[in-house]
């Protein structure tokens, strides 16, 4: 038996003796003792309403504490993107999706020259190698009905010679293979895919000339259109954003059509 229960039993016994003494002797002292005993009993075991009130207050405090912790966590998790003063984020994200869409279309149609102005040299070498392999096999990788599901900027850095941004993009698109010479002959089923990408993009500063190659940091002499060391298209010859890294984070088929 714990201390709380013992105190309560003693108070109850005191109340009983006070009542008995009051009935026998009608003593004022018995009345005083009875009142004090009842007060002690109330503080020892609060009535149900007080218990609920106390529990509700404790619950409210706990909920408030959890909400404050969540708000603090959310503030810490959200990355602060520092754009230039005249930068339009909406237009940038719109341009990023359009660039991705153009790249898929140019890849499908074997537009090597277009891809040279849309991709970094490493990305271009990967894409051109895949396109040549498909052409040798008389196949075409079709990418159509490309829709944007979600897009957001993960980071944006203003480096000495160029802007560098990393974005996360979720798209839905139809993919299938077909023969090049037989346009209406499918070589694979048409499937709807939902895919997520992490895309790194770069663009030169306005009114600035890049004196180093963004790809290999080679110092540039004269005014060539390509880096003499790695053959990358130099940013001073390109006014648009280009993709230097495109990673597939996840992808799954949605339905066949």
C-alpha positions as CSV (number, residue, x, y, z in Angstrom):
1,X,0.0,0.0,0.0
2,X,1.5,3.3,-1.1
3,X,1.8,6.5,1.0
4,X,-1.1,8.2,-0.8
5,X,-3.5,5.5,0.1
6,X,-2.5,5.4,3.7
7,X,-3.0,9.2,4.0
8,X,-6.4,8.9,2.4
9,X,-7.5,6.1,4.8
10,X,-6.3,8.1,7.8
11,X,-8.3,11.1,6.6
12,X,-11.4,9.0,6.1
13,X,-11.0,7.5,9.7
14,X,-10.7,11.1,11.0
15,X,-13.9,12.0,9.2
16,X,-15.8,9.0,10.6
17,X,-14.6,9.8,14.2
18,X,-15.5,13.5,13.8
19,X,-19.0,12.5,12.7
20,X,-19.5,10.1,15.6
21,X,-18.2,12.7,18.1
22,X,-20.5,15.3,16.6
23,X,-23.5,13.0,16.9
24,X,-22.7,12.2,20.5
25,X,-21.6,15.6,21.8
26,X,-22.7,18.2,19.1
27,X,-19.2,19.6,19.5
28,X,-18.1,22.6,17.4
29,X,-14.6,21.1,17.5
30,X,-15.9,18.0,15.7
31,X,-17.4,20.2,13.0
32,X,-14.1,22.0,12.4
33,X,-12.2,18.7,12.3
34,X,-14.8,17.3,9.9
35,X,-14.4,20.3,7.5
36,X,-10.6,20.2,7.6
37,X,-10.7,16.4,6.9
38,X,-13.0,16.9,3.9
39,X,-10.6,19.6,2.5
40,X,-7.6,17.3,3.0
41,X,-9.5,14.4,1.3
42,X,-10.2,16.6,-1.7
43,X,-6.6,17.6,-2.2
44,X,-5.5,14.0,-1.6
45,X,-7.9,12.7,-4.3
46,X,-9.3,15.4,-6.6
47,X,-12.8,15.0,-7.8
48,X,-13.3,13.6,-11.3
49,X,-13.9,17.1,-12.8
50,X,-10.6,18.3,-11.4
51,X,-8.8,15.2,-12.8
52,X,-10.2,15.8,-16.2
53,X,-9.3,19.4,-16.1
54,X,-5.8,18.6,-15.0
55,X,-5.4,15.9,-17.7
56,X,-6.8,18.3,-20.4
57,X,-4.3,21.0,-19.4
58,X,-1.4,18.5,-19.4
59,X,-2.6,17.2,-22.8
60,X,-2.8,20.7,-24.2
61,X,0.7,21.5,-23.0
62,X,2.1,18.3,-24.5
63,X,0.4,19.0,-27.9
64,X,1.7,22.5,-27.9
65,X,5.2,21.2,-27.2
66,X,5.0,18.7,-30.0
67,X,3.7,21.4,-32.4
68,X,6.6,23.7,-31.5
69,X,9.1,20.9,-32.0
70,X,7.6,20.1,-35.5
71,X,7.7,23.8,-36.5
72,X,11.3,24.0,-35.5
73,X,12.2,20.8,-37.4
74,X,10.3,22.1,-40.5
75,X,12.2,25.4,-40.5
76,X,15.5,23.6,-40.2
77,X,14.6,21.1,-43.0
78,X,13.6,23.7,-45.6
79,X,16.6,24.8,-47.6
80,X,16.9,28.6,-48.2
81,X,17.4,29.3,-51.9
82,X,19.3,32.5,-52.5
83,X,18.4,33.7,-56.0
84,X,19.8,36.8,-57.6
85,X,17.6,39.9,-57.1
86,X,16.3,39.9,-60.7
87,X,15.8,36.2,-60.9
88,X,12.4,34.7,-61.8
89,X,12.1,31.3,-60.2
90,X,8.8,30.4,-62.0
91,X,10.3,31.1,-65.4
92,X,13.5,29.2,-64.5
93,X,11.5,26.0,-63.5
94,X,9.4,26.3,-66.6
95,X,12.5,26.6,-68.7
96,X,14.1,23.6,-66.9
97,X,11.1,21.3,-67.7
98,X,11.1,22.6,-71.3
99,X,14.8,21.8,-71.6
100,X,14.2,18.2,-70.3
101,X,11.4,17.8,-72.8
102,X,13.4,19.1,-75.7
103,X,16.3,16.8,-74.8
104,X,14.0,13.7,-74.8
105,X,12.6,14.8,-78.2
106,X,16.0,15.5,-79.7
107,X,17.3,12.1,-78.4
108,X,14.3,10.4,-80.0
109,X,14.9,12.1,-83.4
110,X,18.7,11.8,-83.4
111,X,19.2,15.6,-83.3
112,X,22.9,15.6,-82.4
113,X,23.5,19.3,-83.0
114,X,20.6,20.4,-80.8
115,X,21.8,18.1,-78.0
116,X,25.3,19.6,-78.2
117,X,23.8,23.0,-77.2
118,X,21.6,21.5,-74.5
119,X,23.9,19.1,-72.6
120,X,27.3,19.2,-70.9
121,X,30.0,17.3,-72.7
122,X,29.8,14.2,-70.5
123,X,26.0,14.0,-70.9
124,X,26.3,14.6,-74.6
125,X,28.8,11.8,-75.0
126,X,26.5,9.4,-73.2
127,X,23.5,10.4,-75.3
128,X,25.3,10.4,-78.6
129,X,26.7,6.9,-77.9
130,X,23.2,5.6,-77.1
131,X,21.8,7.2,-80.2
132,X,24.4,5.7,-82.5
133,X,23.8,2.3,-80.9
134,X,20.1,2.6,-81.6
135,X,20.7,3.7,-85.2
136,X,22.9,0.8,-85.8
137,X,20.1,-1.5,-84.6
138,X,17.5,0.4,-86.7
139,X,15.6,1.4,-83.6
140,X,14.2,4.6,-82.2
141,X,13.5,5.3,-78.5
142,X,10.2,7.1,-78.5
143,X,9.4,9.5,-75.7
144,X,6.0,11.2,-76.0
145,X,3.2,12.8,-73.9
146,X,5.7,14.2,-71.4
147,X,3.8,15.9,-68.5
148,X,5.2,17.6,-65.5
149,X,4.0,16.3,-62.2
150,X,6.2,18.2,-59.7
151,X,9.3,20.4,-59.8
152,X,11.3,22.3,-57.2
153,X,14.7,23.8,-56.7
154,X,17.0,21.9,-54.4
155,X,20.0,24.3,-54.5
156,X,21.1,27.4,-56.5
157,X,24.6,28.8,-56.4
158,X,26.1,31.8,-58.1
159,X,29.7,30.8,-58.9
160,X,32.3,33.1,-60.3
161,X,31.5,32.5,-63.9
162,X,28.1,30.8,-64.0
163,X,25.0,29.9,-62.1
164,X,24.7,26.3,-61.0
165,X,21.3,24.8,-60.0
166,X,20.1,21.4,-58.8
167,X,16.4,20.7,-59.3
168,X,14.1,17.7,-58.5
169,X,11.6,16.9,-61.2
170,X,8.8,14.3,-61.4
171,X,7.3,13.6,-64.8
172,X,4.9,11.2,-66.5
173,X,5.8,10.0,-70.0
174,X,5.1,7.3,-72.6
175,X,8.0,5.2,-73.7
176,X,8.4,2.5,-76.3
177,X,10.7,1.3,-79.1
178,X,10.0,1.2,-82.8
179,X,11.8,0.5,-86.0
180,X,13.2,3.5,-87.8
181,X,12.6,2.3,-91.4
182,X,9.1,0.8,-90.5
183,X,7.5,3.8,-88.7
184,X,4.3,2.0,-87.8
185,X,5.9,-1.3,-86.6
186,X,6.3,-1.3,-82.8
187,X,9.2,-3.3,-81.4
188,X,8.1,-2.9,-77.7
189,X,4.9,-2.2,-75.8
190,X,3.9,1.4,-75.2
191,X,4.1,2.0,-71.4
192,X,3.3,5.0,-69.2
193,X,6.1,5.8,-66.8
194,X,6.2,8.0,-63.7
195,X,9.8,9.0,-63.1
196,X,11.7,11.3,-60.7
197,X,15.0,13.0,-61.7
198,X,17.7,15.0,-60.0
199,X,19.0,17.5,-62.6
200,X,22.1,19.7,-62.4
201,X,22.1,22.8,-64.7
202,X,24.5,25.6,-65.4
203,X,24.3,28.9,-67.2
204,X,26.8,31.7,-67.7
205,X,26.3,35.1,-66.1
206,X,24.8,37.9,-68.1
207,X,27.4,40.2,-69.6
208,X,30.3,38.0,-68.4
209,X,32.7,35.9,-70.4
210,X,33.7,32.5,-69.0
211,X,37.5,32.3,-69.0
212,X,37.6,28.7,-67.7
213,X,35.8,25.6,-69.0
214,X,33.0,24.7,-66.6
215,X,33.7,21.0,-67.2
216,X,37.5,20.6,-66.7
217,X,38.5,24.2,-65.5
218,X,40.9,24.5,-68.4
219,X,42.0,28.2,-68.9
220,X,40.6,29.4,-72.3
221,X,42.8,31.3,-74.7
222,X,41.3,33.2,-77.6
223,X,37.6,32.7,-78.4
224,X,37.0,29.0,-79.3
225,X,33.5,27.5,-79.3
226,X,34.7,24.4,-77.6
227,X,37.2,23.6,-74.8
228,X,40.5,22.4,-76.4
229,X,41.0,19.9,-73.6
230,X,37.7,18.2,-73.1
231,X,35.7,19.3,-76.2
232,X,32.9,20.7,-74.1
233,X,30.8,23.6,-75.6
234,X,31.9,26.7,-73.8
235,X,29.2,28.6,-71.9
236,X,30.1,32.0,-73.5
237,X,28.8,30.6,-76.8
238,X,25.5,29.5,-75.2
239,X,22.9,31.8,-73.7
240,X,20.6,29.2,-72.4
241,X,20.7,26.7,-69.5
242,X,22.4,23.4,-70.2
243,X,22.1,20.1,-68.3
244,X,25.4,18.7,-67.0
245,X,24.0,15.9,-64.9
246,X,20.7,14.0,-65.0
247,X,20.2,11.2,-62.5
248,X,17.1,8.9,-62.5
249,X,16.1,8.7,-58.8
250,X,13.1,6.3,-59.3
251,X,10.8,5.1,-62.0
252,X,7.8,2.8,-62.3
253,X,5.3,1.9,-65.0
254,X,1.8,3.2,-64.5
255,X,-0.2,1.5,-67.3
256,X,0.1,0.1,-70.8
257,X,-1.6,1.7,-73.7
